Amino acid sequence: MSAAMPVAEHPSSRPSPPALSAFRPLVRAIACAIVPEAVSLDENAWADFDRLTDAALGDRPLALQRRLQLFLRAIDWLPTVRFGRRFISLQPAQRARFLSGLENHPVQLIRSGFWGLRTLVLLGFYGRPEAVAAIGYKADVRGWEARR
């Protein structure tokens, strides 16, 4: 009787690491520039932020996740042309100025990339239970009818 040979697991069947795992410090720096209150987050709050953003990206196509990673690399390195330093090493005012340039960039693809990233950051920050409570958000399935 011959022993069954182990079948190698196909690489595509293994779960991939979250799209932003290699970019955590950069994403946190971007988040602090977009939502200044984020500088006061502790590690538990950042872990919530990471879980929310990872979940939001997890269902997205791999091609979109790769484009986001490329965009993050560009955000990280492009400031070296203007400021001589990578994004994470910039002062808060320089970060804000750089991101404003992306937000208002003449190329729509760059603007769209920024607004998508901004939306992801806002989801990560305001989707945390502490933020929901702090702003008094009370979701209701009845929508606006619940407010009347």
Backbone torsions as a table, in degrees:
resi	resn	phi	psi	omega
1	MET	NA	127.0	-178.2
2	SER	-94.8	144.2	178.6
3	ALA	-77.4	142.0	179.5
4	ALA	-68.9	135.2	177.7
5	MET	-75.0	135.8	177.2
6	PRO	-65.2	139.2	178.9
7	VAL	-93.8	127.1	178.8
8	ALA	-67.6	138.5	178.1
9	GLU	-73.3	133.6	178.9
10	HIS	-68.5	135.0	-177.2
11	PRO	-55.1	-33.7	-177.0
12	SER	-74.0	-13.5	-179.8
13	SER	-88.1	-11.4	177.3
14	ARG	-81.1	141.3	177.1
15	PRO	-66.2	135.4	179.3
16	SER	-87.8	155.4	177.5
17	PRO	-65.7	155.4	178.5
18	PRO	-53.8	145.3	-175.5
19	ALA	-57.0	-29.6	-175.3
20	LEU	-100.6	2.5	-173.2
21	SER	-57.2	-38.0	-179.6
22	ALA	-79.7	-6.8	-173.9
23	PHE	-116.0	13.6	-173.7
24	ARG	-52.2	-51.8	-179.0
25	PRO	-60.8	-39.4	179.2
26	LEU	-66.4	-45.5	-179.7
27	VAL	-63.0	-38.6	177.8
28	ARG	-64.4	-40.3	178.1
29	ALA	-64.4	-40.8	177.5
30	ILE	-64.7	-43.5	-180.0
31	ALA	-59.9	-41.1	-179.8
32	CYS	-67.8	-27.6	176.7
33	ALA	-77.0	-35.2	-178.4
34	ILE	-80.8	-41.7	179.0
35	VAL	-123.2	91.9	-175.3
36	PRO	-54.2	-28.2	179.2
37	GLU	-64.5	-16.7	-178.6
38	ALA	-65.7	-19.3	179.4
39	VAL	-62.2	-22.8	-178.0
40	SER	-90.7	2.9	-179.5
41	LEU	-69.4	140.2	174.3
42	ASP	-91.3	179.1	-176.5
43	GLU	-62.3	-35.0	177.7
44	ASN	-65.4	-40.8	178.3
45	ALA	-66.7	-40.3	177.0
46	TRP	-65.2	-35.5	177.5
47	ALA	-63.7	-40.1	175.3
48	ASP	-62.4	-44.8	177.7
49	PHE	-55.8	-48.7	-179.2
50	ASP	-62.1	-43.8	179.7
51	ARG	-61.8	-42.3	-179.9
52	LEU	-65.3	-45.6	-178.5
53	THR	-70.5	-37.6	176.8
54	ASP	-63.2	-41.6	179.3
55	ALA	-64.9	-39.9	-180.0
56	ALA	-65.0	-36.9	-178.9
57	LEU	-85.2	-21.7	-175.0
58	GLY	-59.5	-32.5	-179.2
59	ASP	-90.1	-3.3	-178.0
60	ARG	-83.2	154.1	179.0
61	PRO	-59.9	148.0	179.3
62	LEU	-59.1	-34.0	179.1
63	ALA	-61.7	-40.2	178.4
64	LEU	-67.8	-41.0	178.5
65	GLN	-61.9	-39.4	178.1
66	ARG	-67.0	-38.8	177.3
67	ARG	-63.6	-39.6	177.7
68	LEU	-63.3	-43.1	178.0
69	GLN	-61.5	-40.9	177.4
70	LEU	-63.9	-42.7	178.6
71	PHE	-62.4	-40.9	177.9
72	LEU	-64.9	-38.9	176.0
73	ARG	-61.6	-40.3	178.4
74	ALA	-64.0	-44.2	178.5
75	ILE	-61.1	-37.9	-179.2
76	ASP	-66.2	-43.5	-171.0
77	TRP	-97.8	-28.7	-177.3
78	LEU	-58.9	-33.5	177.9
79	PRO	-60.3	-18.0	178.8
80	THR	-64.6	-26.9	179.0
81	VAL	-68.4	-42.6	-176.0
82	ARG	-91.9	-40.3	-172.3
83	PHE	-110.6	-9.2	-179.7
84	GLY	76.7	9.4	179.9
85	ARG	-143.6	156.3	175.9
86	ARG	-71.6	162.3	-174.5
87	PHE	-53.0	-46.8	-174.4
88	ILE	-63.5	-21.5	-179.3
89	SER	-92.4	-2.9	-178.5
90	LEU	-76.3	156.1	171.7
91	GLN	-72.1	155.9	-179.0
92	PRO	-52.6	-40.7	179.9
93	ALA	-66.0	-37.9	178.2
94	GLN	-68.4	-38.8	177.0
95	ARG	-61.0	-46.7	-179.1
96	ALA	-62.4	-41.6	179.6
97	ARG	-64.2	-42.6	179.4
98	PHE	-63.9	-47.4	-179.5
99	LEU	-65.6	-33.8	176.1
100	SER	-62.0	-37.2	176.6
101	GLY	-63.0	-35.6	176.7
102	LEU	-72.4	-40.7	-178.9
103	GLU	-60.7	-35.8	-176.6
104	ASN	-111.3	20.3	-175.9
105	HIS	-64.0	143.5	179.8
106	PRO	-67.2	-22.1	179.3
107	VAL	-87.0	119.7	-174.3
108	GLN	-61.9	-34.7	-180.0
109	LEU	-60.1	-38.8	178.7
110	ILE	-70.6	-44.6	176.1
111	ARG	-58.0	-45.8	-179.5
112	SER	-62.5	-41.0	177.3
113	GLY	-61.3	-43.5	179.0
114	PHE	-63.3	-46.7	-177.6
115	TRP	-65.5	-33.8	174.4
116	GLY	-65.2	-43.7	178.0
117	LEU	-65.1	-41.8	178.1
118	ARG	-60.0	-43.6	178.9
119	THR	-61.2	-42.0	178.7
120	LEU	-63.0	-42.5	178.3
121	VAL	-63.1	-44.6	179.9
122	LEU	-63.4	-39.0	176.3
123	LEU	-61.4	-46.2	-179.3
124	GLY	-63.6	-38.7	-178.1
125	PHE	-78.6	-53.5	-174.4
126	TYR	-83.2	-10.4	177.3
127	GLY	-82.3	-11.2	178.7
128	ARG	-68.4	142.8	-179.1
129	PRO	-55.3	-37.6	-179.7
130	GLU	-65.7	-38.0	179.7
131	ALA	-70.1	-39.8	178.1
132	VAL	-58.7	-46.3	179.7
133	ALA	-66.8	-40.0	-176.7
134	ALA	-64.4	-34.8	-179.0
135	ILE	-93.6	-0.1	176.9
136	GLY	73.5	27.3	-179.4
137	TYR	-74.9	126.6	178.8
138	LYS	-129.7	88.1	-179.8
139	ALA	-66.1	145.8	178.7
140	ASP	-144.2	137.0	-178.9
141	VAL	-63.5	-18.5	179.4
142	ARG	-82.0	-3.9	178.4
143	GLY	64.0	-137.5	-176.7
144	TRP	-65.5	-23.6	178.9
145	GLU	-59.5	-32.0	-179.0
146	ALA	-66.6	-23.0	-178.1
147	ARG	-83.1	-14.2	-176.4
148	ARG	-84.8	NA	NA
